[in-house]
Amino acid sequence: MFLSLMVFISFNLPAHHATSALYDFETIGNIEGEVTFLFWRNPHVRFKVRSIENGQEHIWEVESGSVNSLQRSGIESSLIEVGDQIKVEGRMSRLGRRQMYANALTLPGGEEIRLSGRSRILDSAAASAEEGNGQLRGLFRVWQLEGYGDLPDFALTPAAAAARETYDPLTDDPALSCVPPGLPSAMRNPYPLEFIDQGASIALYLEEWDGLRTIHMSSQDGEEESLPAPMGYSVGHWEGTVLVVNTNQISYPYADDLGTPQSAAVNIVEHFTLSENDTRLHWTALVTDPETYTGTTFWEMFWKYTPGEQRKPYNCSLPEE
């Protein structure tokens, strides 16, 4: 059992995807006790465990992946219940708190369940239907994350660097209130996305946060709606089979989930490039913001087409006790 004196923090602060800022992936601990609270909703599953350490009772706050991620690996909400006696293995808090990001659970009957590194389960009927169709739809389908590419190399202005130093992920992250991120941060997430051809525009649905981007395929389309918004105003065009998108009017204060500031002057030029066999999608973004960066920053992501992959609802919720 992991034994240490730590400070308790309110569990009503929901977890978010910047887990590396809150947990030490190199330090693994174990706790054992009774589940006293369970919140099986996005953005992350969370529960409390009452443990006894050196004769004293303590409350641990534990979180794991999102409901969507756990479902894709065959784990449902019936896994544990309030009152269960369980053991938890996980990554410990970087901040000296009695908090953990769970890697595995040992259930009351002794069965160990890995919460990370499990095989992905796809809809076999949907996969068979797609493969039986035999027709690729180019860009217009569901794409599954394959890789992030290198982290953007930010060359920050002095003012932006100073602002980033003051960012506190426990209080400043909009995700704490289930506020979805804007561009470009919204694109850098581990969940599927889907393109739908709407003729004069393309709808780009992001599973995370139930995000929706509208890409206008002419400079006139949608101009009456071109007010600043977290996803900005996007105009696209085709260069052969490559979708090129220019986005401005982004009203979101951060470029990422680490507190890098972003101004209203930010502009993004994206390229969505299909592989020759239409089964892999390469995304690059050139981001300029003279108030934040001393030059242009380069973002990169890769997605793959997997028959049977489907976009799920996200439905972020705040816990109530």
NORKASUL-V883110 format. One line per field, one symbol per residue. ss: DSSP state (2 for helix, 1 for strand, 0 for the rest). phi: phi as a letter, one per 20 degrees, with the letter a starting at -180 (. if undefined). psi: psi as a letter, one per 30 degrees, with the letter a starting at -180 (. if undefined). A space follows every 50 residues. Layout:
BEGIN
ss: ???
phi: ???
psi: ???
END
This chain:
BEGIN
ss: 00000010000000000022221111111111111111100100011111 11100111111110002222220000222000001111111110001011 11111100000111000000000222222222200000000111111000 00000102222222200000000222200000002220000011111000 11111102221111110000002220001000111111100111111101 00010000001000001111111100000111111111000010001111 111100000000000100000
phi: .fdaeceecgffeffbeefffdcefeddcccbrefdbbcdbfecfcbdce ddclndecdddcccffgfffffdnddffgccgofecdcdaeeffdmdecb dfebcdfgenfedfecmefeddfffffffffffmdfdlfeaecdgdaemf fgeedefgfffffffefdfecefgffdleffdfeggfebedfcbdcfdnf bdededgfmlfcdddfebfefmffdeegbgemddcdbedmeeedcdccle dcfcebednffbdfefccddcddeffemdccddcbdddbfeddebedddb bcccecgnfcedfdlfcefcc
psi: kkkljlkkkkffjllafhffffkjffjklklkakkfkkjillfkkklkkj ljjhgkklkkkklaaleeeeefggklffellkfkjlkkkaklkfgglilk jkelkjleffkkjkflglkkkljeeeeeeeefegjkgbfiakkkkelfak kkjkjkleeeeeeeffkjffffkfffghjllalfeffilglllkkkkgcf lkkjkkekghkkkkjkglfekgefghlklefajkkllkibgkkkkkkahk ikfkfagggklklffkkkjkkjkkleggfkkkklkjkkjffekfakkklk lkllkjkfklklleiklkkk.
END
